[in-house]
Amino acid sequence: MGLPTLEFSDSFLDSPDFRERLQCHEIELERTNRFIKDLIKDGNMLISALKSLSLAVQRFSQSLQEFQFECIGDAETDDEVNIAQSLKEFSQLLSTMEEERKRLIQNADDVLISPLEKFRKEQIGAVKEEKKQFDKETERYYSVLEKHLSLSSKKKESQLHEADSQMSKDRQIFYDASLQYVFKIQEVQERKKFEFVEPLLAFLQGLFTFYHEGYELASEFEPYKQQLQFNLQNARNNFESTRAEVERLMKRIRSAEEDFKAPSCFTMEGYLYIQEKRPLGSVWTRYYCTYERSSKMFTMSNTEIRPASRQNGVVHNTPEMFRLRSCVRRKTDSIDKRFCFDIEVVERHGVITLQALSEANRRLWMEAMDGKEPAGFKFVKKCIELVEARGITTLGLYRTGGVNSKVQRLLFTASTAASDMQLEADAWDTKTITSGLKDYFRCLAEPLLTYRLHKDFIRAASKILPVRAIHALVHKLPEKNRTMLDLLTNHLLKVSSHSDENMMTVSNLGMIFGPTLMRSQEETVAAMMNIKFQNIVVEIIIENHDKVRLQRRILTLRFLYFLSCHIFAHKNSPLLTLSLNSFCFLRDAKALYSCEAEHSHELSFPQGALFSNVCPSVEPGWLQATYNGRTGLVPENYITYM
């Protein structure tokens, strides 16, 4: 299992889980730092101790054999796998070379010792300095926050405004320190992939010239070295592109409004101060709270600490869970605190009074109970018709963006148009239409390939034969999504057929529409690492459009279901039996995947289910079969004949 991903958004929450993941990275960096020190020590032994050179090289080789790279994320690319495996390859090569060692090792300090020492001092040392600043700002921020929240609402408005302004500055200083620390620690974790391995590669290359059979060994090593250099360059390129995206994400979050909602599996989460009544009055205790809309579960974890026992601002306690009944804003004139609201829960009598961290934070908690959903197809059809009619051969189609003001005006026109919406061809240029089409899909509340199937599509793209797996997942999409996907990918396939003129190959279209049609529910670093797989998924769907068979014909299916039921209800009729037997050859089959029916004429079944009376249907991509005494339709690519 790789290192846990550090999300910039977690810097705003500063949750206990965030602190634990941060500590995992700190432990890993310290382990790397110690390993580099040992590696440098072993390298110096190679230079200074000629008589003990053989022993030093063996120890060095063993160190490489035992060290294991840990990359961020659950999945690794081929480049990352090869880079992680490279140390073991180096170790094996060193063992072979040591048996035939005839010459001294020269220039080891320049190619090995200095780069590693530079990496350790400049990169890992910089992380340690950022940690000191982060720990200092953590201590100061929570101390100032508690004082600020204790201010009475009866103070003058100017004093409260001044206190709020100062608190915002202190909060921003803390956020900046936290974001910068998270950014730096992940940057060093990524840098070590190539800045750590490249000096080792250079050192090994220098050794060849000092061995009796150096040229022969170098010849044998050359193919692997070229592949590894290719992997390292890919890792460097991915690092540069990903780093730019991550840095933009960090800056976007840094400049976010105060009511920024961090990505989370919960509808809302964060710190709240809860009023607890005591015999001599009431106290306000800090809790880390979460709320899940679908189940209405509200969870509180007590994280209150004392200065004497402060540990990075967090402690752990057993959380309390309640089912929410109601939530009401608390007026300031009814309590000597600001940012308060009351909730009622099923498990307790009376109300629980909570204090948010700010007015914007209270608004987020209050708004966590509602949602909205847009819909529509005509706009997409009109855009595709115009592009195919006049601009399908345009150079850089879908890559060249339109003027933002025109694109927004187009989207506004589409959203306010009547059902018989018409787009005047003379009023909109091709770049505006293609940009508007991309923005439409990008701004959907849920992407076309759905959040529910996002991880399944990512896993399918990494398989050896991904087309079948992606085919199966496409048929699990909601019907409207499949229809829209069929419309769009059919158009994109036509666009790619003119790639000689417009330079829009299937690969280029996959890179453009991958993040648009398929995105993670959270805007996180881990999600950005999977952009390469999103591009592959969309590329496969476009390239195999006819094979995947995206769109269903519902009226035909309903007719088939009626006909099937009628035939089997009158199976004793000689005429109907003859018609059925002449219509197809009945066979047995087995399910390759599980499937949940979305319509009454379809069958639900688990993986490995056995079907009888399997025969073709009039609907492309679907078969008629009998399972557990019930006859209906099953996806053709979900079964194999026995």
N, C-alpha and C positions, 0 to 999 in steps of 0.2 A: 504494500500500500504506500503511495507517495505522500509527500508532505501535504497537509491541508492548505487549501487556497486562502489567502488573506484578501478580504474584500475591503475596498476603500470605504464603502458604505458602513461597514461595521465600526469604523473609527468614530462615527457619529453616535452609535449605540453604546460602544465600549462595554459590550456584554461579557459575562464570565467566559462564555465559549470563545469569544474573540481573544481574550487574554490567554486562554489555554493554547489556541492555535498559534498565537504569536510566540508563546514560549517554545513550541515545537520547532519553529524556525530558528529561534535563538540557540537552542540546543544543537541543531544541525550545523549552524554556522560555527559554533564553538568546536564541534567535532571536526569540521573541515579545517579550521584554523590549527588545531592540534596535529591533524594529519599532514598539513603543509609544512609545519615545523619539523615533523619527523622526516618528511621527504627531503627537505633542505639539508637536514643533518646527514642523512644517508648520502646525498649527492656530494657533500663536502668530503665525506670519507673516501669517495671514489677519486677525488682530486689529490688529497693529501696522503693517503695511506696506500701506496702502491702494493705493498706486500699483503695487505688485507683487502685488496680490491675485489677479489673473487667473493669473499664473505659479504662485503658491503653490497655487491650487486645482487647476490642471492636474497639478502634481506630486503633490498629495494624491490626486487621482483615479488617477494612474498607480500609486501605492503600493498602493491598494486592489485594482487590477486584477491586480497581480503576486502579492499574498499569497494563499496557499492554506491553508485549514484542514486540519488532520490530526486525525481523530477516533480514539478508541480502538476497536479491533476491526476485523474484516475486512469486515463489512457495515454499511451506514448506513441509518437510517430516512429517510423522506421529510422529516421535520423537519430532520434533520442535513444532508441534501443541500441543502435550501432555505437553511439558515443558512450553510452553506459557500459557496453560490452568491450569498448576499446582498451580499458585498463587491463582486463584479463588477457586480451590479445598481446598487449605489450609485455605482460609478465611471462607469457609463454615464449615469446621471442627472446627476451633477455636470458631465459634459462638455456635456450639453444645456443645463443651466441657466447655465453660464458664458458661453455665446454671447449670452444675453439679460440678463446681470447689470446691474442699474440702481441697486441700493442697497447700503448697507454691511451687513456682518455684525455682529450684536450678540449679546450673551450667550453667545458661543462658549465662553468660559472655564468657565462654570457647567455647561453641558450636555455639554461634550466633554473639555476639558483636565483638570478636577479628577477626574472619575470614572476616566479612564484612569490618571492619576498615582496615584490611590488604589489602583487595582487593582495597578499595578506595584509600589508600595511595600509595601502590606499583604499581598498574596497572593504575588507572586513573591519579595518580600523575605523573607517567612516561610519559603518553600521554601529559600532560601539559608542561613538560620539553622539549619533542620533538617539541611541537608547538612553544615554544620560540626560539629554534634553527632554526626551519624552517622559521619563520618570519624574523629572523635575516639574514639568508642566502638569502632569497628572496630579501630583500632590497639591499643587497650587490651585488648580481648577476646582477640585472637589471641595476644597476648603472655602474658596470664594463663593461657590454655588450655594453651599449651605447657609452662608451668611446672607446672600442675596434673597433666597427664598424665605428667610425669616423676617424680611422687611414687612412692616405693617402697611396695609393698604390705606391707612388713615393719614399717612405722610403726604406732604404737598406733592402735587402732580409733577412739578418741576424736579423735585428730588427723586421721585420714582422714575421719571424719564431719564434722568442722569444715571441712576443706578442701573436701569435696563441697558442703556447705551454702553456703560462700562462692562456690564456682564456679557454683552454681545462681543465686545472686543476680547475679553478674557476667554470666552468660549471659542472664538475664532483662532486665538493663539494656540489653545489646546488642540483644536481640530487640525490646524496646520502642522503642529509638531507630530500628531498621531499619523496624519496622512503622509508626511515626509518620511517618517520612520518605516511605515508599511511599504512605501514605494522603494526606499533604499534597500530594505532587507530582501524584498523580492527581486530587485535588480541584481543584487549580488548572487542570489541563488541561481538566477538565469545566466549571469556572466560566467559563473564557474564552469558551465558546460563547455565553453570554448577557451576562455582565458586560462583555465586550469589544464586542459588537455593539450592545447597547442604547444606549450613549452616542452611537454613530455614527448610529443611527436617530433619536435625539432631536435631534442636530445638524442632520441633513438636514431634519427637520420644521420647525425654526426658520428655515431659509433661505427657505422658500417665501414668507413674508410680506414679504420684502425684494426681491422680483423683480417686474418689470413684469407678467409673466404668471404670477405665483405661484399664483393661485387655480386657473388652468387646469392647471398642472403638478401641483399638489397633488391635484386631482380625478383626474388620470390615475394618480398614484402611490398613491392611497388603497386600491384593491383589493389591490395587492401589499403595502402596509404592513400591512393587516389580516391577510393570510395569514402574513406574516412574524411579526407579533405572536402569532398563533396558534401558529406553529412555535416561537417563543421560549418561549411559555408551556408548550407541550408539553415542550420541552427542559428547562425549569426544573422542571416537575412530575416528569419522568422522573429528573432529577438528584436531586430531593428523595427520591423513593421508592427509587431505586437507591443513593443515598448512605446512607440508613438501613439498607438491606440489607447494603451493603458494610461499614458501621461495625459492624453486628452480627457479620458474618463476622470482622472484625478482632478484636473483643472475644472471640469464641468461640475463635479461634485463639490469642489472647494467653493465655486462661485454660485452654488445652488441657493435657492431662497431658504428662508428659515423654516418653511413648512415642507421641506424636502422629505419625501417618504422613501426610506431605504428599502431595497429589494429584500423580500423575506418570504418564508413559507407561511407566515402568519399574516392576517389582514392588517394587524398593527402590533407593534412591540416597542418597548422602551422603558425608561425609568419613570416611575410615578411615586409621589409621596402620599402615603395613606394615613388618614387620621385614626388614631387608636385611643380610645377612651380609657383612662386610668382612674383609680380612686381619688387622686388629688388633681385631676384635670385631664387634659388630653395631650398626646405627643404626636409628632409627624415622623413616620418611619419610611425610609426609602426602600421601595420594592422594584424588582425588575418584572414587568408585566407583559403578557402576550394575550392577544385576542384573535380567535379564529371564527370568521363570519359564518361559515356553513354549519358548524356545530354549536355556535354561540358559547364556546368555552373560553372563560377568562381565567388566566393563571397568574398567581403572584408568588414571587420568590424573594424572600427577605435577604437583602444584601447590606443591611445597616451595619456599620463598622465603627470602632472607636480608634482614635489616633494611636493608641498604644499597640493595637493589633492590626494596623493597616498593612495589607499585602496587595500592592498594585491596584488598590481601590475596590477589591471584590472579595466576597466570602461565599460559601455554598450552604444552602439550607434546603430542606424538603419543600417543594412548591405546594401551594394551596390551589385547588381547582374549583371553579364555580360555573354554573350555567347562567348566562346573563338573561335578566328579565326586562330591564329597562335602563335607560341612560338619560340623565337630565343635566343641563348646564346649571351651575351654581352661581347665583348672582353675588357680586362683591359686597352688596350691602347686607347680605345675610351671614357673612363670615369674614373674619379678619385675615383673610388670605386671598391671593389672586390666583387665577388660572385653575379654579376648582370646578369639579363636576361630581354629581352623585350617580351611583349605580345601584340597582336592586338585583339580587341574585336569588335563585331558587333555594339554595341551601341555607340562607340566613334570613332572619327577620330584620326589618328596618333597612336603612340605606348605608352604603359605604361611601365615604367622602374621599375623593382623590384630588391631588394637586399635580397638574402638568408642569412641564419645565418652562413653558411660555404660552402666550396666547395662540400662536401658530401651532404649537404642539397639541394644545387642547383641541383646536379645530380638527386636527388629523384624527384624534381619538374619537371626536364626536361624529366625524364623517365616515368612520370605519363601518357603518351599518348599511350603506347603500351602494348601488352600482348602476351602470347603463351600458347599452350594447347597440352599435350601428349595423346597418345592412345595405345591400344593393348590388345589381349586376350591370345595369344598362350603361353606366359610365364606362366600365371596362370594355364592353362590346363596341361602343362608339369610338373609343380611343384606338382599339385594334383595327377597326374598319378604316379609319383615317390613315393610320400608319401603313397598312398593307396596300392602300389605294394609291398613295403618293410618295411614301418615303422609306420603303422597305430596303432599298439599296443604298440609303444614305450612309456615308462613311462615318464610323464611330457611333452608329445608332445605339441608343440606350447608355452609351458611355459618356457622351457629351451632354452636360446638364443645361437646362433652360434658365432664363431669368427668374429669380425666385418670386418676384412680385407677380409676374404673369402666371407662374405655376399656381400660386395661392389663389389668384383670381379665377383660374380654371376650376380648381377644386371647389371654391365657393359657388361658382355657377352651377356645377354639377350637384352640389348638396341642396341648392334651393330650386332646382329645376323641377318641372312637372314630370309626370310619369312618361310622357312622350318626348323626353329630352332630346334635343338635337344640338350637335356641335357644328357650328359653321366652319367649314374647312378654311375659308379665307381669314377667319379671325384668329386662328391658332396655328403657330408654326410647329414643325415636327418635333423640335427639341422641347418645346413646352408640353406637348402631348405626352411624349415618352417620359419626361420628368414627372408629370402629373400622374401617370399610370404607376410609376414606381412609388411615388409618395402615397398614393391611395393604399397600396398594399402595406407600405411601411407603417402607416398610421392606424391600421386596423387594431382594435382592442386585443384581438388574438390573431396570431399569424395564420396563414392559410394551412400550413402543415401542423397546426395546433400544439399547444404546450403539452397536452397529455401524451402525445406520441414523440415529443422532441428527442428524448433520450433514446427511444427505440430506433429512430431514424439515424442517430449518431452511431449507435452500435451496428446497425445494418451497413452503414457506409464503410466500416472498418473490416467487414468480412471479406473472405477470399472471393466469394461469388455474391456480390451485393444486390444484383438486379432482382433476384427472386425475393429476397427479404424485403427490399423496398417496395416491390410489387405488392406483397402481402400487406404492408403497412398502409399503402395508398388506399386499399379497399377498406381499411378501418376508419378512414376519415369520414366526417359527417357528409351527408349527400350534397349539401350546398358547397362545401369546400371542394369535393371531387369535381363537381360541375365547373366551378370557377377555375380549378387547376387544369382541367382538360381544355378549357377555352384558352387559358394563358399559354400553356406549354405547347399546344398545337400552333399557336401564333409564333412562339419562340423557335419552334422547329422550322417554320417557314423562314424566319429571319436568318437562322443558321444556314439554310440552303443557299443563301445569297452571300455567304461569307467571303467569297472572292472579291466582292465589291464593297460590302459594308464592314468587313474585318470582324464581324461578330460570329466567332466560332461557338460551338456548344460550350467549350471550356470557358470562354470569355463571358458568355451569358450566365453560366453557373456562378462565376465570381461576382457578377453584378446582382443577380437575383437571389443568391444563396442567403445572405443576411436579411433580405427583404421578405422572402416567403417563409423563412424558417429561422426562428430566434428563440433563445431561452427566455423563460418568464422573468428571470432576474438579469439585469445588466451588470454582469460580474466579470472579473478577470478570467475565471474558469470558463465562462461562456465564450469569451473572445478566443480562448485557446482552441475552441471547437469550430471556429469559423471555417477552417479548411475542410472539415467534414460536412458542414452545411453546403458548401459549394459543390462537393462531390455528389451529395444527394440530389440537388436540383439538376446538376449536369446529367446524372443517370436518368432522371424522370424525363428530361427533354429529349435525350438521345433515344430513349426506348418508349417514346410516347405511344406508338401504335401497339407495342407489346404489352405495356402496362394497362391499357384500356381503362382510362380514368372514368369516363362518364357512363352512367347507367341510364337505361331507358325504362322509366318507372311504369308507363302504361303497358308496355310489352310484358314486363314482369308480372303485373297484376293479371293480365290475360292468361299468361302461362300458368300462374298459380290456380286460377279458376279452372282452366282446362285440366290440369293435373288432378285437382280435387274431384272434378266431375268424373274423370276416367276411373279413378280408384274407388269412388263411391259406387260405381256401376261396373265393377270389375267382372261380374258374371255375364255381362252382355257380350255375346260373341263378336258383334260388330266393333264394339269399343276395344275389346282385347286385341282383335286383329289390327285395329288402327294403332294401338300402342306398340305392338310388336313390330309393325312395319315402320314405325317412326324411328326406332333406335334398337341397338343391341344392348341388353342390360348386363352390367358388369359389377364386380365388387371392388371397393377401394378403401384406402386408409388415410386418415387425416395427418398431414405433416405439421400443422399448426392448430392451435385452438382458435375459436371464432365466436363472437357474440352477435346474434341476429339483431339487425336494426329495423326490420320490417316483419310483418306477420307471415309473409310467404318465404322467409329464409329460415335456415336451421342454425341453432346454437350447438356447438360440440367442442369437446376437449381434444387436445393433441393425442393421437393414437386411436381415435374413434374409428369404428368399422362401419362402412356404408354398404348397402345392397341396392340393387335396381338402379345403378348409376348409368345415366345416359345424357347425351347433349341436350341443351335447352336452346330456345331460339334467341336467347340473350347472350351475346359474345362474352366470353370469360366466365360463364356460370354453367353449372351442371345441375340436373335434377337427381336427387338421391333420397334414400329412405334410411332413417336413423332412429332407433328406439321406437319403431312403429309409426313414425311420423314422416311424411314426404314433403320436401321443400327444396329450396335452392341452396347450393354451396359454391364458394369461389373455386374455379377450376385450378388455380395455382396453389390451393391449400391442400390438395389431395394427390395421392399417387395410386395408380391401379395395381391391384394384386394379381 
